[in-house]
Amino acid sequence: MLEFLYTGDYTYGIQTNSNMEVQLKPQPEEPLETPAKSSSANTTIGQSHFHAQMYAEGEYFQIPSLKTKAKQYFQNSFMESPTRESFASAIIEVYSVS
């Protein structure tokens, strides 16, 4: 969200330079029935989740332009790979945001 506030856009993924090392915290195990967390999930599913979360942040912090950008990115990433898994995981992500 901060990247969007400074630049008017945001990127998906972790970017590092050669002087910086990124360490991710281990995540607690998720139930196997969540399709987005399965080992066979592709990057499009992850992108759809990320963009849905960015939309939720735009809603929470009342940033309409972030919501618009996230909606556009979500639609593009979702339509790149319209599979059963991507649809199911997107629905779970969208309806689990409270």
Order of alpha helices (4+ residues) and beta strands (2+ residues): alpha-alpha-alpha-alpha
